[in-house]
Amino acid sequence: MFVLVIYLDSLWLLNWAMNWWLLWATAKTLRRQAPRARLMWAASLGAMSSLLWLLLPGPTWVLFSLKVVVAIAMVNCCFTPRGLRQCLEHTGVFLLISALCAGLTLGMALFGVGGVSEALPSMGWYIVVGGPILMTLPVQRLWANLGRQFRHSEQSARFEFVLQGISVSLLGLLDTGNVLLEPLSYRPVVVVDAEAISDLLPEELLSLVYQWDKLGETLLDSLPDWLASRLTLIPYTAVAGGGMMVGIRPDSCSILVKGSWHPVDAVIGFAPLEFAAGEKFALLPAEVWPMD
């Protein structure tokens, strides 16, 4: 007689690890910052739900519906999306990655064994981790290409960002060559000329932009807390050379397209002095352009 022994602690840990990596892959694909604590809580929610489905089986359509509900809950717990549209967008990417990784993981486990029953017990941690890692880059590229196809075709729009309660409004120009990303959060970078809006920026920030190459412990210690916590350096490459660009994480960013303001998750990068032209506009990457 065949007896199937299931260790609930091992099953919970396996599901937790898989959920963690799936959420991590979703964050990388969406270029969203996911705090470690939220990743852990969301993964725990998914793992607990898997145990409940094992102990309380039901019709397939009920289990599928519950999995979608749990996926929405996990995405909201991890990323706190803004509005229904962003929630559905994030959940769709998470489900897409989950489906692709499930097939890839099973395929990796089936390699070299006779069938599914022999493959399932051999799913070690390296297989659980390997699926999401291998699928992250292809799905990220797929999502970026799909986004470009469905984004508005306008070449300019009104762009606004808020910093320390001060609102800065600029003409935003679509720059398909702007593929800059902040290294820490993978957020797209909107490039502006600090000199052109110097009357709106805090003096501490302007001073830092002008002498960032002298950045050291003395200068860092003199920065106010609000600036030090938002400051970032962004690597860039241009025809005339490359280097580091001073960036700031604003309170909020939004873009006006077809009469509606759309919030965007971006970082403001200040053009280096040798490339600044005194123009009062913002160079917007395609990633921040709203979709139709």
N, C-alpha and C positions, 0 to 999 in steps of 0.2 A: 504494500500500500504506500502511495506517495504522500508524504507529509510536508507541508510548506510551513516553515518557521519564519516568522517576521519579527525582527527586533525593532520595536517602536522608536527607541532612542537613536539607533543608526539611521532609520528611515527619516526621522525628523531632522537629523543633522545633515543628511544627504539632500533633502529638500531645501533646507535653509541655505546650504552652500550654493545650490543651483539657483535659487531665487536671488541671492546676493549678487552672483555674477551676471545674471540676466538684467537686474536693475543697474548694475555697473555698466554693462554694455549699452543699455538704453541711455544712460547719462552721457556716455561718450558719443553715441550716435547723434543725440540731440544737442550736444555741447552744452549740457546743463551741469551745474555744480550740485552734487548730492552729498550732504553731510553724512559722515560715517554713522552717526547715531540713527539717522533716519533710514539709511540703508539697512541697518541691523533690525530695526523695528518692522520695517516693511517685509523683509525676508522672513522674520519670525511669524508675521501674520500669514504669509503664504504657506509656510511649513505647517503651522497649526491647522490651517484649512485642509491640507492634504491628509492629515491624520483623521480629521473628522469625516472626510469622504471615504476613507478606508473603513472606518468603524460603522458608518451609517450610509451604506450604499443605496443608490436610487436609480431611476431611469436616466438614460444617457443625456436626454435633453435638459433634465434638471441639473445634472452635474456640469454640463457645458455652460448653462446659464449662470450657475454659481461661480464657476471659474472666471467668467467675464466680470461678474460683480466684484470678486476678490481682486482681480487684476486692476480694476478701476480704483479700489480702495488702496492697493499697494502703491499705485502711481501717485495718488493724492497724498498719501503718507510720506512718500519719498521726495516728490518734486513740488508739491503745492502749486499746481498749475492755476493760471488765471483764467477763469471763465470756462464755459462748457466746451467751446471749440478747442482750446488748448488741452483740456482734459482728454477729449476724444483723440486728439492728435498724439499725445504722449502715450495713451493706452494702446492705440493702434500700432505704434512703433514697438512697444513692449511685447504685444501679442505676436507681431511679425517675427521679432527676434526669438521669442519663445518657441514658435512653431519651427523655425529654421534650425535652431539649436537642438530641439528635441530629435529631429531627423538626423542631424549630424552626430549627436551623441550616441544614438542607437546604432548608426552606421559604424562608428568607431568601436563600439562594444561588440558588434557582430563580426568584426574583422578577425578572422582566424578561428571562429567557433562555428558549431554546427547549426545553431538556430537561435531564436529569440529566447527560449527558456534557459539556454546556456549563457547567453549574452548578458541578461539582466543581472545575475549575481556578480558578474565581473566588472560592473561599472564602478571603478575606483575613483578616488578624488581627482586624479589627473584627467580622467575622461569628463567628469562633471565640469572641471575648470576649463578644459580644452575647447569644448563646444562654443561657449560664448566668446572666448578670446579669438578663436579662428573666424567667427562670424561677424565680429564687431566692425572691422574695416570694410568688408564688402557691403554690409547693410548701411554703414555710414555714407559710403559713396552713392549707393542706390537712393537713399533718402535725400541727399544733397541734389542729385540729378532730377529727381521727381519734383523737389521744391522749386528748382529753376524753371521747370516747365509750367508750373501753375502760378508763378508769381506775376504781379502786375507788370505790364510792359512799359510803363512810364519811365522816363529817364531822369525826372526830377520830382521832388516833393518837399514839403515843409518838414524839417526835423527839429525836435526840441529836446533838450535834456535839462534836468534840474539838479543843482549842486548846492548843498547847504541852504536850501530854500530859495535860491536864485535861479530863475528860469532863463535859459539861453535859447533863442530861436534862430535857426539858420536855414538857408536854402540847401537842401540835400540833393546831391548829384549821385546817380547810380554809377559805381565804379566796379566793373566786373573784374578788374585786375587786383582789387583789394581783397586779399585772402588772409589778412592778418588775424591772428587769434591770440588772446591773452593766454600765456602758458599755464596759469594755475587753474582757470575755470573753463578754458576753451570757448570763451565767448567771442563773437566777432567784434572787430575794432572799427569804430567810426573815427576817421582822421579829420581833425580840424586844425586851423591855424590859431595858436594862442594869441599872437600879436593882434590879429584882426578883432578879437573879442576881449582884449586886455581890460577894457573898462568894466567888464562883467565878471571877471574872474577874481578870486581872492588874491591878495598880494603874496601870501605865502606860496600859493601854487605857481604864480607867475615867476617868482624868484627861483623856485625849484626847476621849472622848465628851462630857464635861461642858464642855469649852472648845474644841471643834473650830472655832467661829467665830473664834477668835483664832489659828488655824493660820497659822504663818509660818515663815521660815527658822530662827528661834531654836528654836521648838518642834520642828520637824522634825529639826534636828540633835541634839536631846536624846533622840530616840526610839531604842530599841534596834533592831538590825538586823532581828530577827525580826518586829517590829511594822511597821517602815517598809516592808518588802518585801511585807507582806500587807494593808496599809492601802488602802482605797479610799473614794471619796465617791460616793454614789448619789443622783441627782436624783429627787425625788418630788413629787407633786401631791396635795393633800387639799382637802376642802371649805373648811377654814379658811385655805388658802393652800398654798404649796409652798416648796421649799428643797432643801437637801442633807442627806443622812443619812450618818453614819459607818458604814462597813462593814468587815468583816474576812474574809479568805479562811481558813477553818479547815483543820485537818489532814484532817478527814473529816466527813461528815454521813451519817446513816442514819435511816430511818423504820421503825417497827414496825407492820406491818399483817398481820392474820390469823395472828399468831404467828411471823412471819418478818421478819427485819431486811433492809431493802433499802437499798443505798448510793445516795445521791443526790449530784449535782454542783451545789452551791448556795453562795451567799455569805450570810453573816450580817449583817443590817442592824440597827442599834440605833435604836429609835424615838426621835425628837426629844423633848426634855424636855417640850414643851408638849402632846404627845400620849401620853406615858407614863402608865400608870395603875397601876403597881406590880403588874401581874398576871404570874404565873409561867407564861406559855404562849407558844407561837410561832405566828405567822400564816403558814401554809404556802400557797404558790401552787399552782394545779392542776398545773403542770408537774412538780413534784417528787413528785406522788402516783403510787405504783406502778400499773402496768397489770395487769389481770386476766390 
